[in-house]
């Protein structure tokens, strides 16, 4: 197996773990987005959206996972970590990714309305910042998109009742 094939296999494995987190959010009527922080091939933090449950605008999966990873590492710097998330990070989450010095972000579905890793703009590769993040998009994008599409279809259906 080539290095490229191994990386693809690892990225898909970790994205499937992020999808499991997203399903936890869905189970409690949260927007199904999941995130994990991985260090040296080991998951050190997992989280899913809790914005509705906590009534906090900052309770995005990425921020919660970053916060847990910082606690695990005992540092705000996550320089040797990768973030896997089922949806392209928003501006707030992209800012937190930059501030925590995460080295790589892998996401599933693009977010054409709020995505800041290429859809609207790319904050993670902005040369004026002192840190840039490697990004990989579209990993298991169909599965990630389907989770969101089905969730919002069901939400609209429930509102009509």
C-alpha positions in Angstrom: 0.0 0.0 0.0 1.4 3.4 -1.0 1.6 6.3 1.5 -1.2 8.1 -0.4 -3.5 5.1 -0.2 -2.7 4.7 3.6 -3.5 8.4 4.2 -6.8 8.1 2.2 -7.7 5.0 4.3 -6.9 6.8 7.6 -8.8 9.9 6.5 -11.9 7.8 5.7 -11.6 5.9 9.0 -11.4 9.1 11.1 -14.2 10.7 9.0 -16.4 7.7 9.8 -15.7 8.3 13.5 -16.7 12.0 13.0 -19.9 10.8 11.3 -20.7 8.6 14.4 -20.4 11.8 16.4 -22.7 13.6 14.0 -25.3 10.9 14.5 -25.1 11.5 18.2 -26.1 15.1 17.6 -28.9 14.0 15.3 -30.2 11.6 18.0 -30.8 14.6 20.3 -32.2 16.8 17.5 -29.1 18.8 17.0 -27.7 19.6 13.5 -25.7 16.4 12.7 -22.1 17.7 12.7 -19.3 15.7 14.4 -15.7 16.5 14.9 -12.6 14.8 16.3 -9.0 15.9 17.1 -6.4 13.3 16.2 -2.8 13.3 17.3 -0.2 10.8 16.0 -3.0 8.6 14.7 -4.9 8.6 18.0 -8.2 10.3 18.7 -7.7 12.6 21.6 -11.1 14.4 21.5 -14.6 13.9 20.1 -17.6 16.2 20.0 -20.8 16.9 18.2 -23.0 20.0 17.9 -24.7 21.1 21.1 -25.9 24.5 20.1 -29.6 23.9 20.7 -29.1 21.8 23.8 -26.8 24.4 25.4 -28.4 27.4 23.8 -24.9 28.7 23.1 -23.9 30.0 19.7 -20.4 28.7 20.2 -21.3 25.1 20.9 -20.2 23.9 17.5 -18.6 20.5 17.2 -15.2 21.8 16.2 -15.0 24.2 19.1 -16.0 21.6 21.6 -13.5 19.1 20.2 -10.7 21.7 20.3 -11.6 22.6 23.8 -11.4 18.9 24.9 -8.1 18.4 23.1 -6.6 21.4 24.8 -7.6 20.0 28.1 -6.1 16.6 27.2 -2.9 18.2 26.0 -2.7 20.8 28.8 -2.0 23.5 26.2 -3.8 25.8 23.8 -1.4 24.8 21.1 -2.4 21.8 19.1 0.4 22.0 16.6 0.7 18.2 16.1 -3.0 17.6 15.7 -5.5 17.2 12.9 -9.2 18.0 13.0 -11.8 15.9 11.2 -15.2 17.4 10.8 -18.2 16.4 8.8 -19.0 19.9 7.5 -16.7 22.7 6.3 -15.9 25.0 9.3 -17.6 28.3 9.6 -15.6 31.6 10.3 -15.8 31.2 14.0 -14.5 27.6 13.9 -11.8 28.5 11.3 -10.6 31.2 13.7 -10.4 28.7 16.5 -8.5 26.3 14.3 -6.0 29.0 13.4 -5.6 30.1 17.0 -5.0 26.6 18.3 -2.4 26.0 15.6 -3.9 22.8 14.3 -1.8 21.6 11.4 -4.4 19.9 9.2 -8.2 20.0 8.8 -10.1 17.3 6.9 -13.8 17.9 6.2 -16.6 16.1 4.5 -19.3 18.3 3.1 -18.8 21.8 1.7 -20.9 24.6 3.3 -21.7 27.1 0.5 -23.5 29.5 2.9 -20.9 29.7 5.7 -17.8 27.7 4.8 -14.5 29.3 5.4 -12.2 26.6 4.1 -12.8 27.3 0.4 -16.6 27.8 -0.1 -16.9 31.5 0.7 -13.2 32.2 1.5 -10.3 30.3 2.9 -9.3 31.6 6.3 -7.0 28.6 6.9 -4.7 29.6 4.0 -4.8 33.3 4.4 -1.2 34.5 4.0 -1.6 37.5 6.2 -2.1 35.3 9.3 0.9 33.9 11.1 -0.3 30.3 10.8 -1.7 28.3 7.8 -3.5 25.0 7.9 -3.4 22.2 5.4 -7.0 21.3 4.3 -8.5 18.3 2.6 -12.0 18.5 1.5 -14.7 16.1 0.3 -13.8 13.0 2.4 -17.0 10.9 2.5 -18.8 14.0 1.4 -21.9 12.1 0.1 -22.4 10.5 3.5 -21.8 13.8 5.4 -24.1 15.7 3.1 -26.8 13.1 3.3 -26.9 13.3 7.0 -27.5 17.0 6.9 -30.0 16.9 4.0 -32.1 14.2 5.7 -32.0 16.1 9.0 -33.3 19.3 7.5 -35.9 17.5 5.4 -37.2 15.9 8.6 -37.2 19.2 10.4 -39.2 20.9 7.7 -41.6 17.9 7.6 -42.1 18.1 11.4 -42.8 21.9 11.1 -45.6 21.2 8.6 -47.4 18.9 11.0 
